[in-house]
Amino acid sequence: MSIATEIQAPATHPKRRKAPWLIVLAAAAALGGLTYALAGVEDTVDEGFQERPMACSEAMYAMGWVLPDHASGQRCTELSGLAGHTQSGTFRMARADARPWLASLPGERNRPGGVGSDSVVERKEGLALGILRPPGSLQADEVRVDVRWESQDTAVVTFETFDY
């Protein structure tokens, strides 16, 4: 007997065919996961913000400010989400106290041209003030305050924070 006849060729195993349903299942899972991820991102962007009412005194405190005495008609909100955290609100106060209150607010002043030393912008319809990085715990880049004369005795104050 020769050596060639003693060594037998290895047994061949029939090639396994991968089940086509397994490939289809893997592709469907990958496509489904991708679709879910993309839909989830869109929902987060559209609905990722939560708005809640808050006390205006709380909003002022977060900026390092104090709500004016005798403020009335207060409506303030907080908006938080993936893109940041902002606050806005409106309230009424005595017209005579509006400029002194604005001038007393701490923070780095945004000084547009033509304003007084207190950085308060005076207009026919009221006053305006911009504060950069207010000193409170709120991480806002800017707060814009607008005062509109409502009558001879009252002013409506609106404010909004911006987080760039």
C-alpha positions in Angstrom: 0.0 0.0 0.0 1.3 3.3 -0.9 1.4 6.3 1.3 -0.9 8.2 -1.1 -3.6 5.6 -0.7 -3.3 5.6 3.1 -3.9 9.3 3.4 -7.4 9.9 2.6 -8.6 13.2 1.5 -10.5 15.1 4.2 -14.2 14.6 4.2 -15.9 17.4 2.6 -18.8 19.0 4.4 -21.6 20.3 2.4 -21.5 24.1 2.3 -24.1 25.6 4.5 -26.3 28.2 3.0 -27.1 31.1 5.3 -30.8 31.2 5.8 -32.2 34.2 3.7 -34.6 35.0 6.5 -31.7 35.6 8.9 -30.2 38.2 6.5 -33.6 39.9 6.0 -34.2 39.9 9.8 -30.8 41.6 10.4 -31.4 44.2 7.7 -34.9 45.0 9.1 -33.5 45.4 12.6 -30.8 47.7 11.4 -33.2 49.8 9.4 -35.8 49.9 12.2 -33.1 51.0 14.7 -32.0 53.8 12.3 -35.6 54.9 11.7 -36.3 55.0 15.5 -33.1 56.9 16.2 -33.9 59.6 13.6 -37.5 59.9 14.7 -36.4 60.2 18.3 -34.0 63.0 17.5 -36.8 64.9 15.6 -39.2 64.4 18.6 -36.5 65.7 21.0 -35.9 68.8 18.9 -39.6 69.5 18.5 -40.8 68.5 21.9 -37.6 68.5 23.9 -38.4 71.8 25.6 -40.4 72.0 28.8 -42.2 75.2 29.7 -43.4 75.7 33.2 -44.8 78.7 35.0 -42.7 80.2 37.7 -42.9 83.0 40.2 -41.4 86.2 38.9 -39.6 86.7 42.2 -37.9 83.3 41.6 -36.9 84.4 38.0 -35.5 87.7 39.3 -33.6 85.9 42.1 -32.1 83.5 39.5 -30.6 86.5 37.7 -29.4 88.0 40.9 -32.1 90.7 40.9 -35.0 91.6 43.1 -38.6 92.0 41.9 -39.7 95.6 42.3 -41.9 96.4 45.3 -45.6 96.4 44.5 -45.2 94.5 41.2 -48.5 93.2 40.0 -49.9 91.1 37.1 -46.9 88.8 37.2 -46.6 86.1 34.6 -43.2 84.4 34.2 -42.2 81.2 32.6 -39.1 79.0 32.4 -38.2 77.1 29.2 -35.6 74.3 29.5 -34.4 71.7 27.2 -31.4 70.4 25.2 -30.5 73.8 23.8 -30.4 75.5 27.2 -32.5 77.3 29.8 -34.3 80.6 29.4 -36.8 82.6 31.4 -39.2 85.3 30.4 -41.9 87.2 32.0 -44.0 90.3 32.3 -45.3 92.4 35.2 -46.6 95.9 36.0 -45.0 98.4 38.3 -45.2 102.1 39.1 -44.0 104.2 36.1 -42.0 106.5 38.4 -40.0 103.6 39.8 -39.1 102.0 36.5 -35.9 103.9 35.6 -34.4 103.7 39.2 -35.2 100.0 39.3 -33.6 99.4 35.9 -30.5 101.4 36.9 -30.2 99.4 40.1 -30.0 96.0 38.4 -26.5 94.4 38.7 -24.6 92.9 35.8 -22.4 93.9 32.9 -24.3 96.6 30.9 -24.8 96.4 27.2 -24.0 100.0 26.2 -25.5 100.9 22.8 -24.6 104.3 21.5 -26.6 107.3 22.8 -27.5 106.0 26.3 -26.9 107.6 29.6 -24.4 106.5 32.2 -26.8 104.0 33.6 -27.1 102.3 30.2 -30.9 102.7 30.2 -32.2 103.5 26.7 -35.0 106.1 26.8 -37.6 106.0 24.1 -40.9 107.7 23.6 -42.9 104.6 24.5 -40.7 103.6 27.5 -37.3 102.3 28.5 -35.0 99.4 27.6 -31.9 97.8 29.1 -29.6 95.0 28.2 -27.5 93.1 30.7 -24.8 90.7 29.7 -24.2 87.7 32.0 -26.3 88.6 35.0 -24.6 87.8 38.3 -27.2 85.2 39.6 -27.2 81.4 39.3 -29.0 81.4 35.9 -26.4 80.8 33.2 -27.8 83.4 30.8 -25.6 85.2 28.3 -28.0 88.2 28.1 -31.1 89.6 29.6 -33.2 92.1 27.7 -35.6 94.2 29.7 -38.3 96.4 28.0 -40.5 98.9 29.8 -43.6 100.2 28.0 -45.6 103.1 29.4 -49.1 101.8 30.0 -50.5 105.0 31.6 -49.3 108.0 33.4 -48.9 105.9 36.5 -48.0 102.4 35.4 -45.5 100.6 33.2 -45.4 97.1 31.8 -42.1 95.4 32.2 -41.1 92.4 30.0 -37.9 90.5 30.2 -36.3 87.6 28.4 -33.1 85.8 28.9 -30.9 84.4 26.1 -28.5 81.6 26.3 -26.3 81.7 23.2 
